[in-house]
Amino acid sequence: MIASEVSPWAKTGGLADVVGALPEALERLGHRVTVVMPRYRGVTPPPGETVTHRVQLGPTVRDVTLQVATLSAHRRLVTVDVPSLFDRNGLYGVGGVDYPDSGERFGVLCASALELALGERAERPFDVIHAHDWQAGLAATLHRTRPDRYGPLAGVGLVFTIHNIAYQGLCPRDAVPALGLPWSVFRMDTAEFYGQISLLKGGIAYSDFVTTVSPSYARETLRPEFGMGMEGVLRARAGHYVGILNGIDTAVWNPRDDVHLPATYDADDLSGKAVCKRALLDHFRLAVGDDAQARPVIGMVSRLVEQKGLDLIREAAPALMKLDAAWVFVGQGDGRYEEFLQGLANRHPSRVGVHIGFSERLAHLVEAGADMFLMPSKFEPCGLNQMYSLRYGTVPVVTAVGGLDDTVQPYTARARRANGFKLEEYSADALVRTLRHAVRLFAERATWRELMRQGMAVDHSWQTSAKEYVKVYRRAREAAANRGSGDRAVS
């Protein structure tokens, strides 16, 4: 596997959680997995063997140091150590602006992973190369268009996973030779995208199989309103494109033994959740008396960007603040949304708490201490927080998009397996109506506890999803074995 971030070593979002947990699930199914990631500033990999490879990307040749650490009997972590590219303040950029040499940085990551596979093919032949998101998209493009270098890996299956199609790895046209690619990649049906080269599109076009992180998102991205300009190339790969719902790490996210919580609990004994609610309110210096305990706490842990529905919350704020509820927000991102939330807390200091930044401990406390978890996303490839929330008995309120639609069953009076609430449309009015309904239902304690317990009963562990990935790996391996010499993707 090749990825730009892997939990717990480097993380900005759900990608890291996936690439951190999926290899463990695959190992439990009997497979060997090697994960390759950059060694960013501050990343201290486990001790292991040091290997040096000479890596060429276009005209530039580098001596790259790989730290190869054994994590368990069948899992390894390899960090690509190139200080000039990765020893920087941020993983991807500073102040929300990507580094201008992003193509080169992650091109070296991909080329280094391919060199590792070449160097180990005699003693440890790989069946599949699984690349994640645009940062790893160049792996398949190099593999398929450079048979002079990577021909010995011809039988290796290529799988590419899209975690968020909005991020596409766009590079200027003159990056094609700088990335060691032939000009044959610069075509509309391969990696060219409106006069630029898209590392994401190359990963889609040149891989044997493409996956994304939920079945609904796979269907949505075939349409212009969600495909972000990639719907055409995805439709062309439709027979080799599937959605596999992400799992969650149930060892880390488990209210029964969560080390971040002041009290633990489960579906049979929910008393610890009340302790967590009080601790959450106290952390944000909100009212904690009996009245506060009787009203719901609505929590949100998120990147503060438009995709996550912050525009809806801002538009609906006057009406939302009239609800009999308390609010806690944890996240960082767009300055206008940070300023909006801080202003909301200043105007309603007894009912709104805000933490700008990210804290793993606080994220767990919100999941455990809140009564509802808010995810009014404009689009959501999969989402993990709604699954964490279900496991913690915190009822999710979501829009019916992507993985949110796949995992949350909306409450109705006749619903037998309801576990949350869904907005019927993406609008501020729908957000207010849905939350007003949820706050009213919170007062019906027996109904609410049933909602909680039904959510806690759902299994969102990685075991089911990992089996689906194994099916894709086998199909990708078969596709690699059947590639003909006339394959259009090879120059």
N, C-alpha and C positions, 0 to 999 in steps of 0.2 A: 504494500500500500504506500502511496505517496500522498502527502498532505502538508499543507502549510502550517497547521496547528494541531496539536494532540494533547488532550488532557491527561495528566495534570501539568505537563511541562510548559505549554504555551496555549493560551485560550483567549479568544475574544467573543466566541459564540458557540452555537450548537455544533458546528463542524468539529471542534475539538472534542466535544463529548462523544460524538459518534465514533470518531477514529480512535478515541481512547477505549471505548467499550466494545465495539464490534470485534476486534481481534481476540479479546478474551472469550467472547461467545463462540467464535470460530474454533478456538483452541479446544473448548469443551466438546465440540463436535468432532475433534480428532485431527484438525488441520494445523499446519505450521504457517505462521504469519510473521513477516518482517515489515515493520513500519519505518518509513524514511521521512524525516522532517528537517527543517533548518535548525541550526544551533544559534538561536537569537541571543542577544545580550540578556544575561540573567538566567539563562537555561543551563542547569547543571544536570547532565544526563547521568544515569547510573554508571558505575565503573564498568569498563569493558576493554575490548581490544581496539587499538588504533590502527587504521588502515589508510594508506594514501593512494589516491588515484589521480592520474593525469586526465583532466576533463577538458575537451574542446567544445566550445560553443561558438560557431561561426569562426572568425579569424582569431579569437582569443583562446589561449590555452592556459589552464590553471592547474596547480597542484592542490587538490582538495583533500582535506583530512576528514575521514569518517570515523566517528566514535560508535563502535558496535557493542551494544550492551544486551546481555541475555536477561530477559525479564522473568522467564519461566521456562519450562521444558521445551515449549514449542512457540515461544514468542520472543522476538527481538525488537529493539529500538535502535535505529541508526540515525545519528544526527550529522548533518552536513555542515562542517565548520569552515566557513569562508568569512573571516572577520570583515573584510572590505564590503561585503554584501549584507551580512546579517547582524553585525555588532552595531546596532543603531538604537535610537530611543524608542521607536515603535515597531511593531511587527510589519505593518504595511505602509505606514507614513506617519506624519505628525500633523496635528490640528485638522484632521479629516481630509487631508490631501495626500494622495498616494505618492510614494517616491517615484521620481521620473524614470528610474532604471528598473521598474518592477518586472518587465519582461525578462531582462537579463538575470535578475535575482532568482526568479523562480524557474527560468530556463536552466540555470546551473543546478538547481535542486533536481529537476527532472533528468538532466544529463547525468548527474552523479548517481541517481538511482539506477539508471540503465547501465552505467559502467559497473556498478555493484553486481547487477544481475549477470552481466557478461563475465565478470571475474569469478563468480561463484557457480557458473552453470554446470561445471563438471562435478563438483561435490554436492551442490545444493541447487538442482535445477528448479526453476520457478514454473508453475503452471499458468499463473495469471498475474498481470500487473493491473492493480486497481487504483486509479487516479481519482482524486477528490477535488472538485471545483476548478476554476480557471487556473489557479496557481499550479496545478498538476496537469493541465490539459496538454501541455507541450510534449508530455511523455509519449502519448499515442502518435502524435504528429511526427516526432522524430523517428519513432520506431518504424512507422509505415513508409516514410519518405526517404529514409537513409539506410537502405539495405546494405550499402557498402560498409557501414559501421555496425549496424544492429542486426544484420542477417542471421547470425547464430541464435537470435531470440525469435525467429520467425514463427515458431510453433507456440509461442506464449500468447494466451488469450488476453485481450485488452478490454477492460471495463472502466467506464467513466461515470462518476456520480455527480449530478448537479444538485448542490445543496440550496442555491439561490440563483436563479437565472438572471436576476437583476445585475449581478456582478460578473462582467464578461471578459476582463483582461484584455482591453483594447490597446494595441501598440501601433505606432505609425508604420506606413508602408515600408520605409527603409529598414525596419527591424527584421524583415524577412531574412536577408543574408546574415545579419548580425546574430540571429538566433540559429544559424546553421541550417536553414531550410531552403529547399529549391523553390523557384518561383511558381512551380506547379501548385503550391498550396494557396496561391493568391487568386483563387477563383470563387465565384459566388457559391458553388456547390461544395466548397471545402472550408477554407478558413478566412476568406475575405469578407469584410463586413463594412459596407459603405466607405470604401477607400482605405480602411485600416485592416489590420490582421487581428482577429479575435482568438485568443488562446482557448476560450470556452468553446467557440464554434469548431475549432480544430479538434478538440477533444471529442466533441459530438460526432464529427464527420469521420474521424479515423479510427474510432474504437469499434470493437466487435459488438459490444452491447453498451447501451446507455441506461442508467437508472436515475431515478430521482426519489425524493424522500417520503412520498406518500402517493397512493393511487389517485387521489383527487387532483393533486398537483400535476401529475403526469397528464391527466386529461386536460386540465386547465391550460397548460403550457403549449398545447397544440392550437390554442386560440389566440388571436392578436391581442386581446385585452390583457392576457397574462404572459404571452410568449416573449415579450420584450424584443421583438424582431427576430427571434430564433425559431418561431413556430414553423417556418418553411423547412428548415433543415431537420427539425424534429419530426415533422410529418414524413419526410423522406426516409427517416429511420424508424418509422412507426412499428414495424415488425420486430425491431431490436431495441425497443424502448419500453421500460416498465417502471412502475412506481412501487417501491417497497417501503412500508411505513417504518420510520425509525423506532428503535426501542429506547428504553432508558436503563441506566445502571441501577438495578434494584438493590445492590449492596450499598451504594452511596445514598440513594434516595429511598429511605425506608424509615417511616416514623417510629417504628418499633425499637430501633437502636441507633437513631441519628445522633452522632456525637456533638452536633452543633446546637442541639435543643436543650432548654432547661428542664424539660420533662418529655418522656416518650409515651406513645400510645398506639393503639391499634383499633380495628373496627369493633372489637368486643369490649374494649374499655377506652372510651374517648375522653376520660377525665384529664389526661395530660394535655389535650388540645386547649382546654380552657386555661391551663397554666401558661402555655405558649402564647395565647392571645393576650393575656395580661402582660407578659414580658415584652411582646411586640409593641403594645400601646405605651408601656413604660419607656421602651427604648426611644420612641419618638416624642416622649413627653406629652402624650395625649391623655385625655381623661381616662381613668381606669376604674371608676366606681361601678356600682351595680347597674346604673343606667347605661354606662359605656359597654359593659359586658352583654347587656341585653340587645344592643344594636349591632348589626353586622359590621365587620371590618372588611373593606374591599381593597385588595392588594394588587400591585403590579410591579413586576421585575422585568426590565426590558431595555433594549437600546432605544434611546429617545429620538426616533426618526419617524418620518411621515408614514412609512410602511406599517408601523405598529399602531396606527390609529390615533396618534397624538392630536391630529387636526380635529378629529371628532370630539375628543375629550375637551379640547380647548373651546370648541363651538358650543358644546353642551354644558360647560362648567356652571353657568348660573343655575340651570335646572338641577344639575347633579348635586350641587351644594345644598339644595333644599331637601334632599332625601335624608331620612333618619339613619345615617351611616357614617362611619369613620373611614379615612382613606390613607393608604401608605404607598408611596412611589419610590422605587429604587432603580436607578439607571443613569446613563450618561449618553451624550450624543449631540444632536443639533442644539446650538446655543439658544435658539428662540424657544425651544420646548423646555430646556433647563430653566430659563428665565420665567417662563409661564408657570411651571410647577412651583418654583420657589415663591413666586408672587401669590399663588393660591394658598400656600402654607402660611405666608405672612398675613393674609386676610382672614384665614380660618385656623388659627394656631391650636385650637383645642380639638379640631376634627381632621386636620390634614398634616401628615408627616412626609417629608421628602429627604432622600439621601441621594446626592449627586455623586456618582461613582459606582463601583461594583465591589461587593463584599460577599464572598461565598457563605460566610456564617449568616449574614443578614438575609441572603437569598433563601436559605433554609428556614430561617425564623419566619419570614413572610409566608412561605408555603405552609408552615405548620400553624401559625398564629392567625392568619386571615381566615375569614369565613367564605369569601369569594375571591376568585382570581380573575382579573380583567385582561382580555386579549382581543381588542376590537380591530384586528389587523386588516389592512386593505388587501394584502395577500400574505399567505403564510405557507411556505413549502411543506413544512411538517409541523414545527413547533414542538418543543419538549416541555415547556412549563405547564401546559394544560394536562400533560400526562403526570408530571410531578404532582400537580394539584389534585388530580383524581386520587392518586395514591395516598395523599395526606388528608383526604376528606375535606378538601377546600374546593368548593363548587365553581367550576369555570364558567365564565361568561364570554362568549366568543362570537366572531363572525363565521359564517358558513363557507369558509374557503380552505383549500388545501387540506393539510393534515388535521386542522381544527374540525373540519366537517367530517373527517373519517373517525375521529376519536371521541367527540362529544355528542351524546344523544340528548336532544332538548326535552325539557320538562313540558308535559301537558297533563291534564287531569287523567287521561287514559293511558299515558305512556307507562309501560311496565319496566323498562330498563333505562329510564332517564337518569342522567348524571350531571346535567348542566343546563345552560341556557344559550340560545343562539339568536343573534340579531337577524331579522328577516331581510334586512337590506343594509348596505353600508351608508348610514346616515346618522346625524346627531339625534334626530327624532327617534330613530329605532333604538339607539343606545339608551336614551332616557327611558323609553317605554320598557325595554327589556330589564334594565336595572330597577325600575320602579316595581315591576312585577316580582323580580327576585327578592327585593327588600321586603315586600309584603309577605311573600311565601316564607321568608326566614322566621317570621313570627309563629308559623305553624310548625312547632318543634318536631312532631312525629314525622311529618312529611319531609322536613329538612334532613332529619337524621337518616331517613331512607335514601334520599338523594346522596348523602355522604357515603353511606355504606355501599350503595350500588357502584359508585365511582371507585371506592377502595377495593372492590372485588374484581375489577378488570385487570387482566394480566397484560402489561405493556413491557415485559422484559425483552431482552435481545434474543432469546432463544428461538422464537418463531421467525423473527426477521432474519437471523443469521442463516437459517435453513433456506430461506428464499434467496439469499445471496449465493449460497452454494449451488443452487439450481442455475442461477445466472452464470456463475463461474464455469460450470460444466458446459453450458451452451456456448460461452465465449471460447472455451478451449476447442470445442468442435468446430466453431466457425474459423478459428485460426488454422486448424488442421486442413480445412477445406478451401482456404484461400487459393485462388488460381493466379497464374502468372499474369493474366490479363486484368487483374483487379485495378480499377481506375484510380484507387487511392494511392497506389505506389508509383512513384515517378520512374 
